[in-house]
Amino acid sequence: MTGSSSSLFAAEVVECVAEGRAPTNRELHAVAERIGRDSGLGPIFAWGDAAAGSAEERYLLRAAQAALQGTDARP
């Protein structure tokens, strides 16, 4: 993986779009983490079991899916 965490777009987004492929589970979670961090929520997946399946987690995963595959993507 290339790029830095300070770039406008996560490296995972650039790579998936450039390669025209679906993201891996790790890439999906990495982008969700970045969206959460950039929006001020902090590291959502580090919250422990209390956050598992939370609305915030679902929203971040959906946003990451859209960023990685576009709005026509089906999870």
N, CA, C and O atoms as CSV, one atom per row, in Angstrom:
chain,resi,resn,atom,element,x,y,z
A,1,MET,N,N,0.824,-1.162,0.000
A,1,MET,CA,C,0.000,0.000,0.000
A,1,MET,C,C,0.878,1.238,0.000
A,1,MET,O,O,1.919,1.281,0.655
A,2,THR,N,N,0.439,2.249,-0.748
A,2,THR,CA,C,1.227,3.461,-0.857
A,2,THR,C,C,0.468,4.640,-0.283
A,2,THR,O,O,-0.693,4.502,0.104
A,3,GLY,N,N,1.110,5.804,-0.223
A,3,GLY,CA,C,0.454,7.011,0.241
A,3,GLY,C,C,0.705,7.252,1.711
A,3,GLY,O,O,1.321,6.436,2.398
A,4,SER,N,N,0.218,8.386,2.184
A,4,SER,CA,C,0.371,8.712,3.595
A,4,SER,C,C,-0.983,9.030,4.189
A,4,SER,O,O,-1.938,9.322,3.470
A,5,SER,N,N,-1.060,8.972,5.513
A,5,SER,CA,C,-2.327,9.226,6.180
A,5,SER,C,C,-2.705,10.700,6.123
A,5,SER,O,O,-3.826,11.058,6.481
A,6,SER,N,N,-1.800,11.557,5.683
A,6,SER,CA,C,-2.106,12.979,5.609
A,6,SER,C,C,-2.659,13.391,4.244
A,6,SER,O,O,-3.032,14.551,4.071
A,7,SER,N,N,-2.722,12.490,3.283
A,7,SER,CA,C,-3.241,12.839,1.968
A,7,SER,C,C,-4.758,12.997,2.024
A,7,SER,O,O,-5.404,12.501,2.947
A,8,LEU,N,N,-5.316,13.680,1.047
A,8,LEU,CA,C,-6.749,13.941,1.013
A,8,LEU,C,C,-7.548,12.646,0.930
A,8,LEU,O,O,-8.576,12.504,1.592
A,9,PHE,N,N,-7.078,11.703,0.119
A,9,PHE,CA,C,-7.775,10.431,-0.042
A,9,PHE,C,C,-6.949,9.307,0.560
A,9,PHE,O,O,-5.727,9.274,0.419
A,10,ALA,N,N,-7.624,8.394,1.229
A,10,ALA,CA,C,-6.938,7.226,1.783
A,10,ALA,C,C,-6.331,6.422,0.635
A,10,ALA,O,O,-6.930,6.302,-0.434
A,11,ALA,N,N,-5.158,5.883,0.862
A,11,ALA,CA,C,-4.467,5.095,-0.161
A,11,ALA,C,C,-5.330,3.927,-0.637
A,11,ALA,O,O,-5.285,3.557,-1.810
A,12,GLU,N,N,-6.112,3.351,0.271
A,12,GLU,CA,C,-6.985,2.230,-0.098
A,12,GLU,C,C,-8.011,2.648,-1.144
A,12,GLU,O,O,-8.324,1.873,-2.049
A,13,VAL,N,N,-8.534,3.858,-1.029
A,13,VAL,CA,C,-9.517,4.362,-1.994
A,13,VAL,C,C,-8.861,4.519,-3.362
A,13,VAL,O,O,-9.405,4.081,-4.375
A,14,VAL,N,N,-7.702,5.142,-3.381
A,14,VAL,CA,C,-6.985,5.355,-4.643
A,14,VAL,C,C,-6.682,4.018,-5.309
A,14,VAL,O,O,-6.886,3.864,-6.513
A,15,GLU,N,N,-6.202,3.064,-4.543
A,15,GLU,CA,C,-5.830,1.769,-5.114
A,15,GLU,C,C,-7.036,1.003,-5.643
A,15,GLU,O,O,-6.975,0.459,-6.746
A,16,CYS,N,N,-8.134,0.947,-4.883
A,16,CYS,CA,C,-9.314,0.207,-5.336
A,16,CYS,C,C,-9.923,0.823,-6.590
A,16,CYS,O,O,-10.320,0.109,-7.511
A,17,VAL,N,N,-9.994,2.149,-6.620
A,17,VAL,CA,C,-10.550,2.826,-7.798
A,17,VAL,C,C,-9.635,2.635,-8.999
A,17,VAL,O,O,-10.104,2.320,-10.093
A,18,ALA,N,N,-8.340,2.823,-8.806
A,18,ALA,CA,C,-7.388,2.693,-9.916
A,18,ALA,C,C,-7.365,1.279,-10.478
A,18,ALA,O,O,-7.225,1.084,-11.685
A,19,GLU,N,N,-7.504,0.292,-9.591
A,19,GLU,CA,C,-7.452,-1.105,-10.016
A,19,GLU,C,C,-8.825,-1.660,-10.380
A,19,GLU,O,O,-8.919,-2.778,-10.886
A,20,GLY,N,N,-9.898,-0.894,-10.133
A,20,GLY,CA,C,-11.248,-1.324,-10.476
A,20,GLY,C,C,-11.659,-2.599,-9.763
A,20,GLY,O,O,-12.295,-3.472,-10.353
A,21,ARG,N,N,-11.300,-2.702,-8.507
A,21,ARG,CA,C,-11.601,-3.938,-7.767
A,21,ARG,C,C,-12.329,-3.632,-6.469
A,21,ARG,O,O,-12.336,-2.500,-5.985
A,22,ALA,N,N,-12.937,-4.669,-5.923
A,22,ALA,CA,C,-13.612,-4.551,-4.631
A,22,ALA,C,C,-12.562,-4.487,-3.526
A,22,ALA,O,O,-11.480,-5.058,-3.662
A,23,PRO,N,N,-12.878,-3.796,-2.437
A,23,PRO,CA,C,-11.924,-3.701,-1.334
A,23,PRO,C,C,-11.878,-4.989,-0.518
A,23,PRO,O,O,-12.836,-5.761,-0.476
A,24,THR,N,N,-10.752,-5.187,0.116
A,24,THR,CA,C,-10.657,-6.291,1.078
A,24,THR,C,C,-11.339,-5.825,2.366
A,24,THR,O,O,-11.615,-4.637,2.532
A,25,ASN,N,N,-11.604,-6.747,3.257
A,25,ASN,CA,C,-12.202,-6.411,4.543
A,25,ASN,C,C,-11.297,-5.446,5.317
A,25,ASN,O,O,-11.778,-4.514,5.961
A,26,ARG,N,N,-9.995,-5.679,5.246
A,26,ARG,CA,C,-9.045,-4.806,5.932
A,26,ARG,C,C,-9.095,-3.402,5.361
A,26,ARG,O,O,-9.067,-2.430,6.116
A,27,GLU,N,N,-9.167,-3.277,4.044
A,27,GLU,CA,C,-9.246,-1.961,3.406
A,27,GLU,C,C,-10.540,-1.246,3.789
A,27,GLU,O,O,-10.535,-0.045,4.061
A,28,LEU,N,N,-11.638,-1.980,3.808
A,28,LEU,CA,C,-12.926,-1.405,4.191
A,28,LEU,C,C,-12.862,-0.825,5.601
A,28,LEU,O,O,-13.298,0.304,5.829
A,29,HIS,N,N,-12.325,-1.587,6.539
A,29,HIS,CA,C,-12.228,-1.121,7.918
A,29,HIS,C,C,-11.224,0.030,8.069
A,29,HIS,O,O,-11.432,0.936,8.876
A,30,ALA,N,N,-10.149,-0.010,7.300
A,30,ALA,CA,C,-9.158,1.069,7.367
A,30,ALA,C,C,-9.771,2.390,6.900
A,30,ALA,O,O,-9.530,3.435,7.504
A,31,VAL,N,N,-10.549,2.344,5.841
A,31,VAL,CA,C,-11.182,3.562,5.333
A,31,VAL,C,C,-12.272,4.025,6.304
A,31,VAL,O,O,-12.425,5.227,6.521
A,32,ALA,N,N,-13.020,3.110,6.882
A,32,ALA,CA,C,-14.027,3.483,7.879
A,32,ALA,C,C,-13.367,4.162,9.078
A,32,ALA,O,O,-13.881,5.154,9.595
A,33,GLU,N,N,-12.240,3.632,9.512
A,33,GLU,CA,C,-11.484,4.247,10.614
A,33,GLU,C,C,-11.066,5.672,10.245
A,33,GLU,O,O,-11.188,6.600,11.045
A,34,ARG,N,N,-10.578,5.820,9.035
A,34,ARG,CA,C,-10.122,7.146,8.595
A,34,ARG,C,C,-11.275,8.138,8.548
A,34,ARG,O,O,-11.127,9.283,8.975
A,35,ILE,N,N,-12.423,7.708,8.030
A,35,ILE,CA,C,-13.589,8.578,7.978
A,35,ILE,C,C,-14.000,8.972,9.399
A,35,ILE,O,O,-14.313,10.133,9.662
A,36,GLY,N,N,-13.997,8.001,10.306
A,36,GLY,CA,C,-14.337,8.292,11.695
A,36,GLY,C,C,-13.372,9.269,12.330
A,36,GLY,O,O,-13.781,10.202,13.021
A,37,ARG,N,N,-12.098,9.054,12.095
A,37,ARG,CA,C,-11.060,9.938,12.644
A,37,ARG,C,C,-11.180,11.344,12.050
A,37,ARG,O,O,-11.110,12.337,12.775
A,38,ASP,N,N,-11.360,11.423,10.731
A,38,ASP,CA,C,-11.466,12.725,10.070
A,38,ASP,C,C,-12.730,13.484,10.479
A,38,ASP,O,O,-12.752,14.715,10.446
A,39,SER,N,N,-13.777,12.760,10.863
A,39,SER,CA,C,-15.029,13.409,11.257
A,39,SER,C,C,-15.081,13.724,12.745
A,39,SER,O,O,-16.056,14.303,13.223
A,40,GLY,N,N,-14.034,13.346,13.484
A,40,GLY,CA,C,-13.973,13.659,14.903
A,40,GLY,C,C,-14.513,12.579,15.820
A,40,GLY,O,O,-14.548,12.768,17.036
A,41,LEU,N,N,-14.936,11.450,15.265
A,41,LEU,CA,C,-15.451,10.365,16.098
A,41,LEU,C,C,-14.341,9.600,16.803
A,41,LEU,O,O,-14.572,8.964,17.831
A,42,GLY,N,N,-13.151,9.662,16.252
A,42,GLY,CA,C,-12.045,8.901,16.841
A,42,GLY,C,C,-12.011,7.493,16.288
A,42,GLY,O,O,-12.741,7.175,15.349
A,43,PRO,N,N,-11.170,6.646,16.860
A,43,PRO,CA,C,-11.021,5.265,16.366
A,43,PRO,C,C,-12.188,4.389,16.809
A,43,PRO,O,O,-12.168,3.827,17.904
A,44,ILE,N,N,-13.198,4.276,15.962
A,44,ILE,CA,C,-14.433,3.599,16.340
A,44,ILE,C,C,-14.242,2.108,16.622
A,44,ILE,O,O,-14.905,1.569,17.508
A,45,PHE,N,N,-13.370,1.440,15.905
A,45,PHE,CA,C,-13.217,0.004,16.110
A,45,PHE,C,C,-12.377,-0.306,17.338
A,45,PHE,O,O,-12.231,-1.471,17.708
A,46,ALA,N,N,-11.825,0.715,17.973
A,46,ALA,CA,C,-11.068,0.531,19.211
A,46,ALA,C,C,-11.959,0.698,20.438
A,46,ALA,O,O,-11.483,0.574,21.567
A,47,TRP,N,N,-13.239,0.975,20.231
A,47,TRP,CA,C,-14.146,1.195,21.349
A,47,TRP,C,C,-14.494,-0.097,22.064
A,47,TRP,O,O,-15.044,-0.058,23.165
A,48,GLY,N,N,-14.191,-1.230,21.474
A,48,GLY,CA,C,-14.492,-2.510,22.106
A,48,GLY,C,C,-15.854,-3.044,21.697
A,48,GLY,O,O,-16.478,-2.556,20.755
A,49,ASP,N,N,-16.297,-4.053,22.424
A,49,ASP,CA,C,-17.540,-4.741,22.081
A,49,ASP,C,C,-18.768,-3.853,22.158
A,49,ASP,O,O,-19.759,-4.115,21.478
A,50,ALA,N,N,-18.722,-2.804,22.976
A,50,ALA,CA,C,-19.874,-1.920,23.117
A,50,ALA,C,C,-20.237,-1.256,21.794
A,50,ALA,O,O,-21.408,-0.962,21.553
A,51,ALA,N,N,-19.249,-1.016,20.935
A,51,ALA,CA,C,-19.511,-0.342,19.663
A,51,ALA,C,C,-19.825,-1.326,18.534
A,51,ALA,O,O,-20.288,-0.915,17.470
A,52,ALA,N,N,-19.579,-2.605,18.753
A,52,ALA,CA,C,-19.803,-3.589,17.697
A,52,ALA,C,C,-21.262,-3.555,17.262
A,52,ALA,O,O,-22.163,-3.755,18.077
A,53,GLY,N,N,-21.492,-3.305,15.990
A,53,GLY,CA,C,-22.848,-3.256,15.467
A,53,GLY,C,C,-23.575,-1.960,15.759
A,53,GLY,O,O,-24.771,-1.855,15.489
A,54,SER,N,N,-22.888,-0.974,16.302
A,54,SER,CA,C,-23.526,0.305,16.622
A,54,SER,C,C,-23.901,1.031,15.335
A,54,SER,O,O,-23.396,0.726,14.255
A,55,ALA,N,N,-24.792,1.991,15.481
A,55,ALA,CA,C,-25.200,2.789,14.323
A,55,ALA,C,C,-24.008,3.520,13.723
A,55,ALA,O,O,-23.881,3.612,12.502
A,56,GLU,N,N,-23.132,4.040,14.583
A,56,GLU,CA,C,-21.954,4.753,14.089
A,56,GLU,C,C,-21.073,3.837,13.252
A,56,GLU,O,O,-20.595,4.226,12.187
A,57,GLU,N,N,-20.863,2.622,13.736
A,57,GLU,CA,C,-20.035,1.669,12.995
A,57,GLU,C,C,-20.664,1.345,11.646
A,57,GLU,O,O,-19.969,1.310,10.630
A,58,ARG,N,N,-21.961,1.109,11.627
A,58,ARG,CA,C,-22.646,0.795,10.362
A,58,ARG,C,C,-22.541,1.964,9.383
A,58,ARG,O,O,-22.277,1.755,8.199
A,59,TYR,N,N,-22.747,3.190,9.866
A,59,TYR,CA,C,-22.658,4.355,8.990
A,59,TYR,C,C,-21.254,4.517,8.416
A,59,TYR,O,O,-21.087,4.815,7.233
A,60,LEU,N,N,-20.257,4.320,9.259
A,60,LEU,CA,C,-18.877,4.454,8.787
A,60,LEU,C,C,-18.538,3.379,7.770
A,60,LEU,O,O,-17.867,3.661,6.776
A,61,LEU,N,N,-18.989,2.148,7.999
A,61,LEU,CA,C,-18.729,1.077,7.036
A,61,LEU,C,C,-19.444,1.344,5.716
A,61,LEU,O,O,-18.896,1.064,4.650
A,62,ARG,N,N,-20.659,1.880,5.774
A,62,ARG,CA,C,-21.384,2.223,4.541
A,62,ARG,C,C,-20.687,3.349,3.790
A,62,ARG,O,O,-20.573,3.312,2.564
A,63,ALA,N,N,-20.222,4.348,4.529
A,63,ALA,CA,C,-19.504,5.451,3.897
A,63,ALA,C,C,-18.213,4.954,3.257
A,63,ALA,O,O,-17.860,5.375,2.156
A,64,ALA,N,N,-17.510,4.060,3.945
A,64,ALA,CA,C,-16.275,3.493,3.402
A,64,ALA,C,C,-16.565,2.668,2.150
A,64,ALA,O,O,-15.818,2.736,1.174
A,65,GLN,N,N,-17.640,1.894,2.175
A,65,GLN,CA,C,-18.031,1.089,1.008
A,65,GLN,C,C,-18.308,2.006,-0.181
A,65,GLN,O,O,-17.878,1.721,-1.299
A,66,ALA,N,N,-19.023,3.102,0.054
A,66,ALA,CA,C,-19.321,4.049,-1.028
A,66,ALA,C,C,-18.042,4.693,-1.555
A,66,ALA,O,O,-17.887,4.878,-2.762
A,67,ALA,N,N,-17.131,5.032,-0.656
A,67,ALA,CA,C,-15.864,5.651,-1.081
A,67,ALA,C,C,-15.028,4.686,-1.903
A,67,ALA,O,O,-14.361,5.085,-2.857
A,68,LEU,N,N,-15.066,3.425,-1.532
A,68,LEU,CA,C,-14.216,2.424,-2.193
A,68,LEU,C,C,-14.824,1.885,-3.488
A,68,LEU,O,O,-14.091,1.530,-4.411
A,69,GLN,N,N,-16.156,1.821,-3.567
A,69,GLN,CA,C,-16.786,1.193,-4.721
A,69,GLN,C,C,-17.833,2.047,-5.411
A,69,GLN,O,O,-18.359,1.648,-6.450
A,70,GLY,N,N,-18.147,3.196,-4.868
A,70,GLY,CA,C,-19.187,4.035,-5.455
A,70,GLY,C,C,-20.549,3.719,-4.861
A,70,GLY,O,O,-20.698,2.774,-4.087
A,71,THR,N,N,-21.526,4.507,-5.225
A,71,THR,CA,C,-22.850,4.371,-4.623
A,71,THR,C,C,-23.653,3.217,-5.184
A,71,THR,O,O,-24.657,2.828,-4.588
A,72,ASP,N,N,-23.244,2.652,-6.315
A,72,ASP,CA,C,-23.979,1.522,-6.890
A,72,ASP,C,C,-23.530,0.192,-6.301
A,72,ASP,O,O,-24.071,-0.855,-6.659
A,73,ALA,N,N,-22.556,0.218,-5.409
A,73,ALA,CA,C,-22.026,-1.016,-4.828
A,73,ALA,C,C,-23.063,-1.668,-3.938
A,73,ALA,O,O,-23.811,-0.991,-3.233
A,74,ARG,N,N,-23.098,-2.961,-3.977
A,74,ARG,CA,C,-23.978,-3.742,-3.103
A,74,ARG,C,C,-23.106,-4.483,-2.099
A,74,ARG,O,O,-22.216,-5.239,-2.491
A,75,PRO,N,N,-23.357,-4.271,-0.786
A,75,PRO,CA,C,-22.515,-4.940,0.226
A,75,PRO,C,C,-22.664,-6.439,0.217
A,75,PRO,O,O,-22.022,-7.129,1.008
